[in-house]
Amino acid sequence: MIRVVVDDLAFLPSDAIVRPTTARLDPTTPAVSRLEGVGGAEFTNRLHVQQELVVGAAVVTAGGGDLPAQFVIHAIIQSDTEPISRDGVARAWRSALQRAREWEFATLTAPPLGIGAGNLSVEDSAEVMVPVLKSHLGNASFPGDVAIVVETPADREAFEAVLHRQGAAES
């Protein structure tokens, strides 16, 4: 099932939260930054890499603090040499969904990937994420329930419009 909900990613329960990041595991939006505050030192102490990760990769860490999920999937969508793009977001989203399948996470929450000032619009993010998600769910048992967590009713409408066009809406 695919749902689109207006909520705060840092407080919606799931098995794992998808966290769009840079190649150094830095947050990419204020909504994603809130995860660090809720997770506290227990979570942020896990956000260290010895070398930069590649755009399109995804890695799993434990959650921590008061995060509503036991695990976090960090989807790498940007580096110093590769800015946020539709292709990079698609690759990172595929990787995040693959990690969810491998770890057998039944429920997953994710914000629109790649949005923000100078980056993708919510509509572009939806047009990238929905087909990748539909393809994944058609071929995998995990995750069974995915909530796209948006901040405004307008963002929800943008995702729902793409879901309806793709025939995948259940929100």
Beta strands, then each sheet from edge to edge (+ up, - down):
strand 1: 2-6
strand 2: 16-22
strand 3: 58-62
strand 4: 71-78
strand 5: 107-110
strand 6: 145-150
sheet 1: 1+ 6+ 5+ 2+ 4+ 3-
end
